[in-house]
Amino acid sequence: MPNDILKVKGIGKSYGNKEILKNISFDVKDGEKVVIIGPSGAGKSTLLRCINLLLRPDKGSIWLDQLDVTSKDVNEDKVRQSIGMVFQELMLFNHLSAFENVNIALTKVLKISSDHAYTISMEQLKYVGLDKYANHYPSQLSVGQKQRVAIARTLAMKPRLILFDEPTSALDPELIGGILEIMKRLASEGTTMICVTHEMRFAQEIADRIIFMDEGLIVEEAPPSLLFQTPKMKRTEEFLSGWLNNLE
């Protein structure tokens, strides 16, 4: 039985008087693919940012393996080396080439030798199909290619867990498939991931478990075959019926 990599215990987060996350708890096992779905404003992205410590939860705890990453004395930068994140925003350094965007954290953060870092960077650019574009700058790349560079940069750090926050939301429809194919390949290779997405067919295909969130709460979680076909909660059924209606 795979061990739990991540344990989220009673997480809460508020902005002013608005409660964004309300007592969120769930576990993620080694190699598991968890997809989080739900309407805009449900708290999905806030949850990922709390897991990655880009936001500090107001209450609760998050455990990565045996480490409480929400403890006050934790090294946040060290945690982020183990919890990679691919954002919906295309967060590349515009003054660096695709290669340099991938390479910089290897040499500056992990202190890997330049030769070894070069090998890793080129391997990951090849993985996402961009090794021939290594010397191109972001201004010379399409939006889809930029997102591929962002994925390569995350993979180069060899994280224990990868968080994907709507990685296709900034892409034109014809570019979405390429990013999803990379993510499907990662899933088939046993990569542990949590993915927030509105791509329901993709969620059905790769998820071991789907979490449906609404208004800062986990409403329901189940394997995709159960959640999509026989949801237990009325709110889940309402959300999914909207998606099914759009297919007709």
TASULVEN-V748626 format. One record per run of one state. SS is the DSSP state (H for helix, E for strand, C for the rest). FROM is the first residue (numbers start at 0). TO is the last residue. If there is no record, write none. Layout:
# TASULVEN-V748626
[[SS;FROM;TO] [SS;FROM;TO]]
This chain:
# TASULVEN-V748626
[[C;0;2] [E;3;14] [C;15;16] [E;17;28] [C;29;31] [E;32;36] [C;37;42] [H;43;50] [C;51;57] [E;58;63] [C;64;65] [E;66;67] [C;68;74] [H;75;81] [E;82;85] [C;86;95] [E;96;96] [H;97;107] [C;108;112] [H;113;126] [C;127;129] [H;130;132] [C;133;135] [E;136;136] [H;137;139] [C;140;141] [H;142;155] [C;156;159] [E;160;164] [C;165;171] [H;172;187] [C;188;191] [E;192;195] [C;196;198] [H;199;205] [C;206;207] [E;208;213] [C;214;215] [E;216;221] [C;222;222] [H;223;228] [C;229;232] [H;233;246] [C;247;247]]
